[in-house]
Amino acid sequence: MSKPKPRAPPTQLTGVYKPDSIRDVAESLGITNVSEAVASALASDVEYRIHQVVEEASRFMRHARRTTMTTSDIDQAMRVLNIEPLYGHSSYNPPTFRRAPPFPQLPQSGTVYFVEDEEIDFERVIREEKLTLPKPVSWHAHWLAVEGVQPRIPENPPAIPRETDADPTVKLENGVISTLLPPTPSSPGRHSAVRKPQQQLVKQVLSRELQLYYARLTSSLIPSKPEEFDREKKTAALATLRHDAGLQPLLPYLVQWVGEGVVGALKEGATREEDGRVLEVILDVTAALLDNQSMLIEPYLHQILPPVLSILLNSTLPPSHATHLRTLASQILSRILTTHSTTYPSLSPRIMKALLLALISPGKSKGAREGAVRGLIAIGKEAVRKGLVEGGGARIVGSEYGSDERSEPVIAVMDAFRTLHEPSSEPVPLTDEEVPSRLREVVGDFFAEKLQGDAAWARGVVGLPAAET
């Protein structure tokens, strides 16, 4: 009986994915006791999965009528095989692989493929392409909501009004009164039939008491009929605005009421006495709101400043109220800048720029010139010096209105000169020939003649030191 021949040990078939790679991955995960059989089984399974994915990806390649397989084909194949796709490896320009020549020293290493790098000519790039640096990161703050109310600024989305058939003034929702306050009444004596209905943009939940307070307040300040105006009621209403607490929910409505009142009075030219009285009341209301220490007024400065500047620089104010209205507006402007210029450093330069344009630009009216000078006085001495002396505003006013010494712009400029330097109690005329020439160069011939009689005043306006005695 012949003995069976001993079987030869099975030869392990090595594929593309080696068992050594399995051991490397296992060691990177902290597994060190992987046997040879387990590594070979996992390597063959991984190779099978790779072949399966490549075969499925080749179908997508053929259906796309392409001869190059892309990463998107692999992603589609993994999705079909219910395998989680790879993230961050998609590319519209597939890489080009090149085969490296074999190494004579290591013939068993096999074929090596590599991605060919693109050579860049720096001289050509610097000569042809302009490298632009990206903008630095910047940020700015704005009010998203204040006391539950969203300010109307470009950074915030606009309020979308609801279309309802109910009364637009008051409606009841779940026991809470949501109100859209009525628009500002027109000035007494104006025709309101041709006026288009204005869409109210401010929306707020108000109690019945605040609604009644708002109605009584506005009717006391600006009644619908001129003969119903009561000065005592007006004084009491302004006192409540100046001292009462708990009016913060009404602040957006009052600010909007002020803006609409100014627009309604100035839209057709404020030449009537009733318009002047309405504008005076509106300025008093603005001053009272600024005096109230319990109100947070800062988020609404961008809505308060336009009405104030409109009254200050408007050219068609009632003649009997023009100077008084511009003086009130300049005082309010001074109060706003004094209180809030430290919080908003760009506030004073922006207002200064608007006033200088109204003062120096050609073709401006007499009222605009006077309002600009009053505004510069409200800002301070440096603004007056920059606008009237260094900017040539006094020279322009003197050349346009020097023929009438009683005109409002001339009086305003003289008041501005008094803020730079007080006139002397015992004026002494100028004797130095250099100062008059400098005076005419800076303020013009008209105001130079007015200042020559007081040497100390003239030197103070021009900015020269006082003469030695």
C-alpha positions as a Markdown table, in Angstrom:
| # | Residue | x | y | z |
|---|---|---|---|---|
| 1 | Met | 0.0 | 0.0 | 0.0 |
| 2 | Ser | 1.5 | 3.3 | -1.1 |
| 3 | Lys | 1.6 | 6.2 | 1.3 |
| 4 | Pro | -0.3 | 9.3 | 0.3 |
| 5 | Lys | 1.9 | 12.1 | -0.9 |
| 6 | Pro | 2.0 | 15.0 | 1.4 |
| 7 | Arg | 0.1 | 18.1 | 0.2 |
| 8 | Ala | 2.1 | 21.1 | -0.6 |
| 9 | Pro | 1.3 | 24.1 | 1.6 |
| 10 | Pro | -1.3 | 26.4 | -0.1 |
| 11 | Thr | 0.3 | 29.3 | -1.8 |
| 12 | Gln | -1.3 | 32.6 | -0.8 |
| 13 | Leu | -2.4 | 34.6 | -3.7 |
| 14 | Thr | -1.4 | 38.2 | -3.3 |
| 15 | Gly | -3.5 | 40.8 | -5.0 |
| 16 | Val | -3.3 | 44.5 | -5.4 |
| 17 | Tyr | -4.1 | 45.3 | -1.7 |
| 18 | Lys | -1.4 | 43.7 | 0.4 |
| 19 | Pro | -1.9 | 42.3 | 4.0 |
| 20 | Asp | 0.9 | 44.6 | 5.1 |
| 21 | Ser | -1.5 | 47.5 | 4.3 |
| 22 | Ile | -4.1 | 45.9 | 6.6 |
| 23 | Arg | -1.5 | 45.7 | 9.4 |
| 24 | Asp | -0.5 | 49.3 | 8.9 |
| 25 | Val | -4.1 | 50.5 | 9.2 |
| 26 | Ala | -4.6 | 48.3 | 12.2 |
| 27 | Glu | -1.6 | 49.6 | 14.0 |
| 28 | Ser | -2.7 | 53.2 | 13.3 |
| 29 | Leu | -5.9 | 52.3 | 15.1 |
| 30 | Gly | -4.1 | 50.7 | 18.0 |
| 31 | Ile | -4.6 | 47.1 | 17.0 |
| 32 | Thr | -1.3 | 45.2 | 17.1 |
| 33 | Asn | -2.2 | 41.5 | 17.3 |
| 34 | Val | -3.6 | 41.0 | 13.8 |
| 35 | Ser | -2.8 | 37.4 | 12.5 |
| 36 | Glu | -1.7 | 36.6 | 9.0 |
| 37 | Ala | -4.9 | 34.8 | 8.2 |
| 38 | Val | -7.1 | 37.7 | 9.3 |
| 39 | Ala | -4.9 | 40.2 | 7.4 |
| 40 | Ser | -5.1 | 38.1 | 4.2 |
| 41 | Ala | -8.9 | 37.7 | 4.5 |
| 42 | Leu | -9.4 | 41.5 | 5.0 |
| 43 | Ala | -7.0 | 42.3 | 2.2 |
| 44 | Ser | -8.9 | 40.1 | -0.2 |
| 45 | Asp | -12.2 | 41.5 | 0.9 |
| 46 | Val | -11.0 | 45.1 | 0.5 |
| 47 | Glu | -9.7 | 44.3 | -2.9 |
| 48 | Tyr | -13.1 | 42.8 | -3.9 |
| 49 | Arg | -14.9 | 45.9 | -2.7 |
| 50 | Ile | -12.5 | 48.1 | -4.6 |
| 51 | His | -13.1 | 46.1 | -7.8 |
| 52 | Gln | -16.8 | 46.3 | -7.2 |
| 53 | Val | -16.7 | 50.1 | -6.8 |
| 54 | Val | -14.5 | 50.5 | -9.9 |
| 55 | Glu | -16.7 | 48.3 | -12.0 |
| 56 | Glu | -19.8 | 50.3 | -11.0 |
| 57 | Ala | -17.9 | 53.6 | -11.6 |
| 58 | Ser | -16.9 | 52.4 | -15.1 |
| 59 | Arg | -20.5 | 52.1 | -16.0 |
| 60 | Phe | -21.1 | 55.7 | -15.2 |
| 61 | Met | -18.1 | 56.6 | -17.2 |
| 62 | Arg | -19.3 | 54.6 | -20.3 |
| 63 | His | -22.8 | 56.1 | -20.0 |
| 64 | Ala | -21.3 | 59.6 | -19.9 |
| 65 | Arg | -19.4 | 58.7 | -23.1 |
| 66 | Arg | -16.0 | 59.4 | -21.5 |
| 67 | Thr | -12.8 | 57.6 | -21.5 |
| 68 | Thr | -11.5 | 59.1 | -18.3 |
| 69 | Met | -12.9 | 58.1 | -14.9 |
| 70 | Thr | -13.5 | 61.0 | -12.6 |
| 71 | Thr | -14.2 | 61.3 | -8.9 |
| 72 | Ser | -17.8 | 62.0 | -9.5 |
| 73 | Asp | -18.1 | 58.5 | -11.1 |
| 74 | Ile | -16.7 | 57.0 | -7.9 |
| 75 | Asp | -19.1 | 59.0 | -5.8 |
| 76 | Gln | -22.1 | 57.9 | -7.9 |
| 77 | Ala | -20.9 | 54.2 | -7.7 |
| 78 | Met | -20.6 | 54.4 | -3.9 |
| 79 | Arg | -24.1 | 55.9 | -3.7 |
| 80 | Val | -25.6 | 53.1 | -5.8 |
| 81 | Leu | -23.8 | 50.5 | -3.7 |
| 82 | Asn | -25.2 | 52.2 | -0.5 |
| 83 | Ile | -21.8 | 53.2 | 0.7 |
| 84 | Glu | -21.2 | 56.5 | 2.4 |
| 85 | Pro | -19.6 | 58.8 | -0.2 |
| 86 | Leu | -16.3 | 60.6 | 0.2 |
| 87 | Tyr | -16.6 | 64.3 | 1.0 |
| 88 | Gly | -14.2 | 67.0 | -0.3 |
| 89 | His | -12.6 | 65.0 | -3.2 |
| 90 | Ser | -14.7 | 66.1 | -6.2 |
| 91 | Ser | -12.9 | 68.0 | -8.9 |
| 92 | Tyr | -13.9 | 69.3 | -12.3 |
| 93 | Asn | -10.4 | 68.9 | -13.6 |
| 94 | Pro | -9.3 | 65.2 | -13.1 |
| 95 | Pro | -5.6 | 64.8 | -12.4 |
| 96 | Thr | -3.4 | 63.3 | -15.0 |
| 97 | Phe | -1.2 | 60.4 | -13.9 |
| 98 | Arg | 2.1 | 59.5 | -15.5 |
| 99 | Arg | 4.1 | 56.3 | -15.2 |
| 100 | Ala | 7.6 | 56.6 | -13.8 |
| 101 | Pro | 10.4 | 54.6 | -15.3 |
| 102 | Pro | 11.3 | 51.4 | -13.4 |
| 103 | Phe | 14.1 | 51.5 | -10.8 |
| 104 | Pro | 17.0 | 49.2 | -11.7 |
| 105 | Gln | 17.9 | 48.9 | -8.0 |
| 106 | Leu | 14.4 | 47.7 | -7.0 |
| 107 | Pro | 13.0 | 45.6 | -9.8 |
| 108 | Gln | 10.4 | 44.0 | -7.5 |
| 109 | Ser | 8.8 | 47.4 | -6.6 |
| 110 | Gly | 6.5 | 47.4 | -9.6 |
| 111 | Thr | 5.1 | 50.2 | -11.6 |
| 112 | Val | 4.8 | 53.6 | -10.0 |
| 113 | Tyr | 2.4 | 56.3 | -11.1 |
| 114 | Phe | 2.5 | 60.0 | -10.1 |
| 115 | Val | 0.6 | 63.2 | -10.8 |
| 116 | Glu | 2.5 | 65.6 | -12.9 |
| 117 | Asp | 2.8 | 69.1 | -11.4 |
| 118 | Glu | 2.3 | 72.1 | -13.6 |
| 119 | Glu | 5.3 | 74.3 | -14.0 |
| 120 | Ile | 4.5 | 77.9 | -13.5 |
| 121 | Asp | 6.7 | 80.7 | -14.9 |
| 122 | Phe | 6.8 | 83.4 | -12.3 |
| 123 | Glu | 8.1 | 86.0 | -14.7 |
| 124 | Arg | 5.1 | 85.5 | -16.9 |
| 125 | Val | 2.7 | 85.5 | -14.0 |
| 126 | Ile | 4.1 | 88.7 | -12.6 |
| 127 | Arg | 4.2 | 90.4 | -16.0 |
| 128 | Glu | 0.7 | 89.4 | -17.2 |
| 129 | Glu | -1.5 | 88.8 | -14.1 |
| 130 | Lys | -2.3 | 91.5 | -11.5 |
| 131 | Leu | -2.5 | 90.1 | -8.1 |
| 132 | Thr | -5.3 | 91.8 | -6.1 |
| 133 | Leu | -5.3 | 91.4 | -2.4 |
| 134 | Pro | -8.6 | 90.5 | -0.8 |
| 135 | Lys | -10.5 | 93.0 | 1.2 |
| 136 | Pro | -9.9 | 92.8 | 4.9 |
| 137 | Val | -12.6 | 91.5 | 7.2 |
| 138 | Ser | -14.8 | 94.4 | 8.5 |
| 139 | Trp | -17.8 | 94.7 | 10.7 |
| 140 | His | -20.2 | 97.3 | 12.0 |
| 141 | Ala | -22.9 | 97.2 | 14.6 |
| 142 | His | -26.5 | 98.1 | 14.2 |
| 143 | Trp | -29.7 | 97.8 | 16.3 |
| 144 | Leu | -31.5 | 94.6 | 15.6 |
| 145 | Ala | -34.3 | 95.3 | 18.0 |
| 146 | Val | -34.8 | 97.7 | 20.8 |
| 147 | Glu | -37.5 | 97.1 | 23.5 |
| 148 | Gly | -39.1 | 94.6 | 21.1 |
| 149 | Val | -39.2 | 97.1 | 18.2 |
| 150 | Gln | -37.2 | 96.6 | 15.1 |
| 151 | Pro | -35.6 | 99.9 | 13.9 |
| 152 | Arg | -36.2 | 100.9 | 10.3 |
| 153 | Ile | -32.6 | 100.8 | 9.0 |
| 154 | Pro | -31.2 | 99.2 | 5.8 |
| 155 | Glu | -29.5 | 96.4 | 7.7 |
| 156 | Asn | -32.9 | 95.1 | 9.0 |
| 157 | Pro | -35.5 | 93.5 | 6.8 |
| 158 | Pro | -38.6 | 95.8 | 6.1 |
| 159 | Ala | -41.8 | 95.2 | 7.9 |
| 160 | Ile | -44.4 | 93.4 | 5.9 |
| 161 | Pro | -47.9 | 94.7 | 6.7 |
| 162 | Arg | -50.7 | 92.3 | 7.0 |
| 163 | Glu | -53.7 | 92.6 | 4.7 |
| 164 | Thr | -56.9 | 92.5 | 6.7 |
| 165 | Asp | -60.4 | 93.8 | 6.2 |
| 166 | Ala | -60.7 | 94.8 | 9.8 |
| 167 | Asp | -60.3 | 98.2 | 11.2 |
| 168 | Pro | -56.7 | 99.3 | 10.5 |
| 169 | Thr | -56.6 | 101.4 | 13.7 |
| 170 | Val | -57.3 | 98.8 | 16.4 |
| 171 | Lys | -57.7 | 95.0 | 16.3 |
| 172 | Leu | -58.0 | 92.4 | 19.0 |
| 173 | Glu | -55.8 | 89.4 | 18.9 |
| 174 | Asn | -55.9 | 86.8 | 21.7 |
| 175 | Gly | -57.0 | 89.5 | 24.2 |
| 176 | Val | -54.1 | 91.8 | 23.3 |
| 177 | Ile | -54.8 | 95.1 | 21.4 |
| 178 | Ser | -52.5 | 95.4 | 18.4 |
| 179 | Thr | -52.6 | 98.9 | 17.1 |
| 180 | Leu | -51.6 | 100.7 | 13.9 |
| 181 | Leu | -51.8 | 104.3 | 15.0 |
| 182 | Pro | -53.5 | 106.7 | 12.6 |
| 183 | Pro | -51.3 | 108.8 | 10.3 |
| 184 | Thr | -50.3 | 112.3 | 11.4 |
| 185 | Pro | -53.0 | 114.8 | 10.7 |
| 186 | Ser | -52.3 | 117.4 | 8.1 |
| 187 | Ser | -51.6 | 121.0 | 8.9 |
| 188 | Pro | -54.6 | 123.1 | 9.7 |
| 189 | Gly | -56.0 | 124.8 | 6.6 |
| 190 | Arg | -54.6 | 122.3 | 4.1 |
| 191 | His | -56.6 | 120.2 | 1.7 |
| 192 | Ser | -56.3 | 116.6 | 2.7 |
| 193 | Ala | -58.5 | 115.1 | -0.1 |
| 194 | Val | -55.6 | 114.9 | -2.6 |
| 195 | Arg | -53.3 | 113.3 | -0.1 |
| 196 | Lys | -52.5 | 109.7 | -0.7 |
| 197 | Pro | -53.0 | 107.3 | 2.2 |
| 198 | Gln | -49.6 | 106.6 | 3.9 |
| 199 | Gln | -48.7 | 103.1 | 4.8 |
| 200 | Gln | -47.8 | 102.8 | 8.5 |
| 201 | Leu | -44.5 | 100.9 | 8.9 |
| 202 | Val | -44.3 | 100.9 | 12.6 |
| 203 | Lys | -46.1 | 98.1 | 14.4 |
| 204 | Gln | -46.2 | 97.6 | 18.1 |
| 205 | Val | -48.5 | 96.1 | 20.8 |
| 206 | Leu | -49.9 | 98.9 | 22.9 |
| 207 | Ser | -52.2 | 99.0 | 25.8 |
| 208 | Arg | -55.5 | 100.9 | 25.7 |
| 209 | Glu | -54.0 | 103.5 | 28.1 |
| 210 | Leu | -51.1 | 104.2 | 25.7 |
| 211 | Gln | -53.4 | 104.4 | 22.8 |
| 212 | Leu | -55.6 | 106.9 | 24.6 |
| 213 | Tyr | -52.5 | 108.8 | 25.7 |
| 214 | Tyr | -51.2 | 109.0 | 22.2 |
| 215 | Ala | -54.5 | 110.3 | 20.8 |
| 216 | Arg | -54.9 | 112.9 | 23.5 |
| 217 | Leu | -51.3 | 114.0 | 23.2 |
| 218 | Thr | -51.3 | 114.6 | 19.5 |
| 219 | Ser | -54.6 | 116.3 | 19.5 |
| 220 | Ser | -53.4 | 118.6 | 22.3 |
| 221 | Leu | -50.2 | 119.5 | 20.4 |
| 222 | Ile | -51.6 | 119.9 | 16.9 |
| 223 | Pro | -55.4 | 120.0 | 16.9 |
| 224 | Ser | -57.4 | 119.5 | 13.7 |
| 225 | Lys | -58.8 | 123.0 | 13.7 |
| 226 | Pro | -56.6 | 126.1 | 14.4 |
| 227 | Glu | -59.2 | 127.7 | 16.7 |
| 228 | Glu | -59.0 | 124.6 | 19.0 |
| 229 | Phe | -55.4 | 125.3 | 19.8 |
| 230 | Asp | -54.8 | 125.7 | 23.6 |
| 231 | Arg | -51.4 | 126.8 | 24.8 |
| 232 | Glu | -52.0 | 125.4 | 28.3 |
| 233 | Lys | -52.7 | 122.0 | 26.9 |
| 234 | Lys | -49.6 | 122.2 | 24.7 |
| 235 | Thr | -47.5 | 123.1 | 27.8 |
| 236 | Ala | -48.9 | 120.2 | 29.7 |
| 237 | Ala | -48.4 | 117.7 | 26.9 |
| 238 | Leu | -44.8 | 118.8 | 26.5 |
| 239 | Ala | -44.3 | 118.5 | 30.3 |
| 240 | Thr | -45.5 | 114.9 | 30.2 |
| 241 | Leu | -43.2 | 114.0 | 27.3 |
| 242 | Arg | -40.3 | 115.6 | 29.2 |
| 243 | His | -40.8 | 114.0 | 32.6 |
| 244 | Asp | -43.1 | 110.9 | 32.4 |
| 245 | Ala | -41.6 | 107.5 | 32.6 |
| 246 | Gly | -43.0 | 104.4 | 30.8 |
| 247 | Leu | -43.3 | 106.1 | 27.4 |
| 248 | Gln | -40.7 | 103.9 | 25.7 |
| 249 | Pro | -43.3 | 101.8 | 23.7 |
| 250 | Leu | -44.6 | 105.1 | 22.3 |
| 251 | Leu | -41.2 | 106.4 | 21.2 |
| 252 | Pro | -41.3 | 104.9 | 17.6 |
| 253 | Tyr | -44.7 | 106.3 | 17.0 |
| 254 | Leu | -43.7 | 109.8 | 18.3 |
| 255 | Val | -40.6 | 109.8 | 16.2 |
| 256 | Gln | -42.6 | 108.8 | 13.1 |
| 257 | Trp | -45.2 | 111.4 | 14.0 |
| 258 | Val | -42.5 | 114.1 | 14.1 |
| 259 | Gly | -41.1 | 113.0 | 10.7 |
| 260 | Glu | -44.5 | 112.9 | 9.0 |
| 261 | Gly | -45.4 | 116.3 | 10.5 |
| 262 | Val | -42.3 | 117.9 | 9.0 |
| 263 | Val | -42.9 | 116.3 | 5.6 |
| 264 | Gly | -46.5 | 117.4 | 5.6 |
| 265 | Ala | -45.7 | 121.0 | 6.5 |
| 266 | Leu | -42.7 | 121.4 | 4.1 |
| 267 | Lys | -44.1 | 119.5 | 1.2 |
| 268 | Glu | -46.0 | 122.3 | -0.4 |
| 269 | Gly | -43.9 | 125.1 | 0.9 |
| 270 | Ala | -44.3 | 126.2 | 4.6 |
| 271 | Thr | -45.3 | 129.8 | 4.0 |
| 272 | Arg | -48.5 | 129.9 | 6.2 |
| 273 | Glu | -48.5 | 130.9 | 9.8 |
| 274 | Glu | -50.2 | 127.6 | 10.8 |
| 275 | Asp | -47.3 | 125.7 | 9.2 |
| 276 | Gly | -44.8 | 127.7 | 11.3 |
| 277 | Arg | -46.7 | 126.9 | 14.5 |
| 278 | Val | -46.8 | 123.2 | 13.5 |
| 279 | Leu | -43.1 | 123.2 | 12.9 |
| 280 | Glu | -42.4 | 125.0 | 16.2 |
| 281 | Val | -44.5 | 122.4 | 18.1 |
| 282 | Ile | -42.7 | 119.5 | 16.4 |
| 283 | Leu | -39.3 | 121.0 | 17.4 |
| 284 | Asp | -40.6 | 121.4 | 21.0 |
| 285 | Val | -41.7 | 117.7 | 21.0 |
| 286 | Thr | -38.2 | 116.6 | 19.7 |
| 287 | Ala | -36.5 | 118.7 | 22.5 |
| 288 | Ala | -38.9 | 117.2 | 25.1 |
| 289 | Leu | -38.1 | 113.6 | 23.9 |
| 290 | Leu | -34.3 | 114.4 | 24.2 |
| 291 | Asp | -34.8 | 115.8 | 27.8 |
| 292 | Asn | -36.6 | 112.6 | 29.0 |
| 293 | Gln | -34.0 | 110.6 | 30.9 |
| 294 | Ser | -36.1 | 107.4 | 31.0 |
| 295 | Met | -36.2 | 107.1 | 27.2 |
| 296 | Leu | -33.6 | 105.3 | 25.1 |
| 297 | Ile | -33.3 | 107.7 | 22.2 |
| 298 | Glu | -30.1 | 106.5 | 20.6 |
| 299 | Pro | -31.6 | 103.8 | 18.2 |
| 300 | Tyr | -33.9 | 106.6 | 16.7 |
| 301 | Leu | -31.3 | 109.3 | 16.0 |
| 302 | His | -31.2 | 108.3 | 12.3 |
| 303 | Gln | -34.9 | 109.2 | 12.2 |
| 304 | Ile | -34.7 | 112.4 | 14.4 |
| 305 | Leu | -31.9 | 114.1 | 12.6 |
| 306 | Pro | -33.5 | 114.4 | 9.1 |
| 307 | Pro | -36.6 | 116.4 | 10.3 |
| 308 | Val | -34.3 | 118.7 | 12.3 |
| 309 | Leu | -31.9 | 119.3 | 9.4 |
| 310 | Ser | -34.9 | 119.8 | 7.0 |
| 311 | Ile | -36.2 | 122.6 | 9.2 |
| 312 | Leu | -32.8 | 124.1 | 9.6 |
| 313 | Leu | -31.8 | 124.2 | 5.9 |
| 314 | Asn | -35.3 | 124.7 | 4.3 |
| 315 | Ser | -35.6 | 127.7 | 2.2 |
| 316 | Thr | -39.4 | 128.2 | 2.5 |
| 317 | Leu | -40.2 | 128.9 | 6.1 |
| 318 | Pro | -42.8 | 131.4 | 7.3 |
| 319 | Pro | -41.1 | 134.8 | 7.5 |
| 320 | Ser | -42.3 | 135.5 | 11.0 |
| 321 | His | -41.1 | 132.1 | 12.3 |
| 322 | Ala | -38.0 | 131.4 | 10.1 |
| 323 | Thr | -35.3 | 132.7 | 12.5 |
| 324 | His | -36.9 | 131.3 | 15.6 |
| 325 | Leu | -37.4 | 127.9 | 13.9 |
| 326 | Arg | -33.8 | 127.7 | 12.7 |
| 327 | Thr | -32.5 | 128.8 | 16.2 |
| 328 | Leu | -34.6 | 126.0 | 17.8 |
| 329 | Ala | -33.4 | 123.4 | 15.3 |
| 330 | Ser | -29.7 | 124.5 | 15.8 |
| 331 | Gln | -30.2 | 124.1 | 19.6 |
| 332 | Ile | -31.6 | 120.6 | 19.2 |
| 333 | Leu | -28.8 | 119.7 | 16.9 |
| 334 | Ser | -26.3 | 121.0 | 19.5 |
| 335 | Arg | -27.9 | 118.9 | 22.2 |
| 336 | Ile | -27.8 | 115.8 | 20.1 |
| 337 | Leu | -24.1 | 116.2 | 19.3 |
| 338 | Thr | -23.2 | 117.1 | 22.8 |
| 339 | Thr | -24.9 | 114.0 | 24.2 |
| 340 | His | -24.2 | 111.4 | 21.5 |
| 341 | Ser | -21.1 | 112.4 | 19.6 |
| 342 | Thr | -18.9 | 110.4 | 22.0 |
| 343 | Thr | -21.0 | 107.2 | 21.3 |
| 344 | Tyr | -21.1 | 107.9 | 17.5 |
| 345 | Pro | -17.8 | 109.6 | 16.5 |
| 346 | Ser | -18.8 | 109.9 | 12.9 |
| 347 | Leu | -22.0 | 111.9 | 13.7 |
| 348 | Ser | -20.3 | 115.3 | 13.9 |
| 349 | Pro | -18.3 | 115.0 | 10.7 |
| 350 | Arg | -21.3 | 113.9 | 8.7 |
| 351 | Ile | -23.5 | 116.8 | 10.0 |
| 352 | Met | -20.6 | 119.2 | 9.4 |
| 353 | Lys | -20.3 | 118.0 | 5.8 |
| 354 | Ala | -24.0 | 118.6 | 5.2 |
| 355 | Leu | -23.8 | 122.1 | 6.6 |
| 356 | Leu | -20.7 | 123.0 | 4.6 |
| 357 | Leu | -22.4 | 121.9 | 1.4 |
| 358 | Ala | -25.4 | 124.1 | 2.2 |
| 359 | Leu | -23.2 | 127.1 | 3.0 |
| 360 | Ile | -20.6 | 126.9 | 0.2 |
| 361 | Ser | -22.4 | 125.3 | -2.7 |
| 362 | Pro | -23.5 | 127.7 | -5.4 |
| 363 | Gly | -27.2 | 128.4 | -6.0 |
| 364 | Lys | -28.3 | 127.9 | -2.4 |
| 365 | Ser | -31.2 | 130.0 | -1.0 |
| 366 | Lys | -31.0 | 132.6 | 1.7 |
| 367 | Gly | -32.7 | 130.3 | 4.2 |
| 368 | Ala | -30.3 | 127.5 | 3.5 |
| 369 | Arg | -27.3 | 129.8 | 4.0 |
| 370 | Glu | -28.7 | 131.1 | 7.3 |
| 371 | Gly | -29.6 | 127.6 | 8.5 |
| 372 | Ala | -26.1 | 126.4 | 7.7 |
| 373 | Val | -24.5 | 129.2 | 9.7 |
| 374 | Arg | -26.9 | 128.6 | 12.7 |
| 375 | Gly | -25.9 | 124.9 | 12.5 |
| 376 | Leu | -22.2 | 125.7 | 12.6 |
| 377 | Ile | -22.8 | 127.9 | 15.6 |
| 378 | Ala | -24.5 | 125.0 | 17.3 |
| 379 | Ile | -21.6 | 122.6 | 16.7 |
| 380 | Gly | -19.0 | 124.9 | 18.1 |
| 381 | Lys | -16.1 | 127.3 | 17.5 |
| 382 | Glu | -14.0 | 124.9 | 15.4 |
| 383 | Ala | -16.9 | 124.3 | 13.1 |
| 384 | Val | -17.5 | 128.1 | 12.7 |
| 385 | Arg | -13.8 | 128.7 | 12.0 |
| 386 | Lys | -13.7 | 125.9 | 9.5 |
| 387 | Gly | -16.9 | 126.9 | 7.7 |
| 388 | Leu | -16.9 | 130.7 | 7.7 |
| 389 | Val | -13.2 | 131.5 | 8.0 |
| 390 | Glu | -11.2 | 128.7 | 6.4 |
| 391 | Gly | -13.9 | 127.5 | 4.1 |
| 392 | Gly | -14.8 | 130.9 | 2.7 |
| 393 | Gly | -18.4 | 130.8 | 3.9 |
| 394 | Ala | -18.3 | 134.4 | 5.2 |
| 395 | Arg | -16.9 | 135.7 | 1.9 |
| 396 | Ile | -19.8 | 134.0 | 0.0 |
| 397 | Val | -22.5 | 135.4 | 2.3 |
| 398 | Gly | -21.0 | 138.9 | 2.1 |
| 399 | Ser | -20.8 | 138.8 | -1.7 |
| 400 | Glu | -24.4 | 137.6 | -2.0 |
| 401 | Tyr | -26.2 | 139.5 | 0.8 |
| 402 | Gly | -23.8 | 142.3 | 1.6 |
| 403 | Ser | -26.1 | 144.9 | 0.1 |
| 404 | Asp | -28.7 | 144.3 | 2.9 |
| 405 | Glu | -27.1 | 144.5 | 6.4 |
| 406 | Arg | -30.4 | 143.4 | 8.0 |
| 407 | Ser | -30.6 | 140.2 | 6.0 |
| 408 | Glu | -30.8 | 137.0 | 8.1 |
| 409 | Pro | -27.6 | 135.4 | 6.7 |
| 410 | Val | -25.6 | 138.5 | 7.6 |
| 411 | Ile | -26.9 | 138.6 | 11.1 |
| 412 | Ala | -26.2 | 134.9 | 11.5 |
| 413 | Val | -22.6 | 135.4 | 10.4 |
| 414 | Met | -22.1 | 138.2 | 12.9 |
| 415 | Asp | -23.5 | 136.0 | 15.6 |
| 416 | Ala | -21.0 | 133.3 | 14.5 |
| 417 | Phe | -18.1 | 135.8 | 14.8 |
| 418 | Arg | -19.2 | 136.5 | 18.3 |
| 419 | Thr | -18.7 | 132.9 | 19.2 |
| 420 | Leu | -15.1 | 133.0 | 17.9 |
| 421 | His | -14.3 | 136.1 | 19.9 |
| 422 | Glu | -16.4 | 138.6 | 21.9 |
| 423 | Pro | -16.4 | 142.2 | 20.7 |
| 424 | Ser | -14.5 | 144.6 | 22.8 |
| 425 | Ser | -16.3 | 146.9 | 25.2 |
| 426 | Glu | -14.0 | 149.7 | 24.1 |
| 427 | Pro | -13.1 | 148.9 | 20.5 |
| 428 | Val | -9.9 | 150.2 | 19.0 |
| 429 | Pro | -9.6 | 150.4 | 15.2 |
| 430 | Leu | -6.9 | 148.4 | 13.4 |
| 431 | Thr | -3.6 | 150.2 | 12.8 |
| 432 | Asp | -1.5 | 147.3 | 11.4 |
| 433 | Glu | -1.7 | 147.1 | 7.6 |
| 434 | Glu | -1.1 | 143.4 | 7.5 |
| 435 | Val | -4.3 | 142.5 | 9.5 |
| 436 | Pro | -6.8 | 144.3 | 7.2 |
| 437 | Ser | -5.4 | 142.6 | 4.1 |
| 438 | Arg | -5.5 | 139.2 | 5.9 |
| 439 | Leu | -9.1 | 140.0 | 7.0 |
| 440 | Arg | -10.3 | 140.8 | 3.5 |
| 441 | Glu | -8.7 | 137.7 | 2.2 |
| 442 | Val | -10.5 | 135.5 | 4.7 |
| 443 | Val | -13.9 | 137.0 | 5.3 |
| 444 | Gly | -14.3 | 139.3 | 2.3 |
| 445 | Asp | -14.6 | 143.0 | 1.9 |
| 446 | Phe | -18.1 | 143.3 | 3.4 |
| 447 | Phe | -17.3 | 141.7 | 6.8 |
| 448 | Ala | -13.8 | 143.1 | 6.8 |
| 449 | Glu | -15.2 | 146.6 | 7.0 |
| 450 | Lys | -17.5 | 145.6 | 9.9 |
| 451 | Leu | -14.6 | 144.1 | 11.8 |
| 452 | Gln | -11.9 | 146.8 | 11.2 |
| 453 | Gly | -13.4 | 149.0 | 13.9 |
| 454 | Asp | -12.5 | 146.5 | 16.6 |
| 455 | Ala | -8.9 | 145.3 | 16.4 |
| 456 | Ala | -9.2 | 142.7 | 19.1 |
| 457 | Trp | -12.3 | 141.2 | 17.6 |
| 458 | Ala | -10.8 | 141.2 | 14.1 |
| 459 | Arg | -7.6 | 139.4 | 15.3 |
| 460 | Gly | -9.7 | 136.8 | 17.2 |
| 461 | Val | -11.9 | 136.1 | 14.1 |
| 462 | Val | -8.9 | 135.6 | 11.9 |
| 463 | Gly | -7.0 | 133.6 | 14.5 |
| 464 | Leu | -4.1 | 136.0 | 15.1 |
| 465 | Pro | -2.7 | 136.7 | 18.6 |
| 466 | Ala | -3.7 | 139.9 | 20.3 |
| 467 | Ala | -1.6 | 142.9 | 19.7 |
| 468 | Glu | 0.9 | 143.8 | 22.4 |
| 469 | Thr | 0.2 | 147.0 | 24.3 |
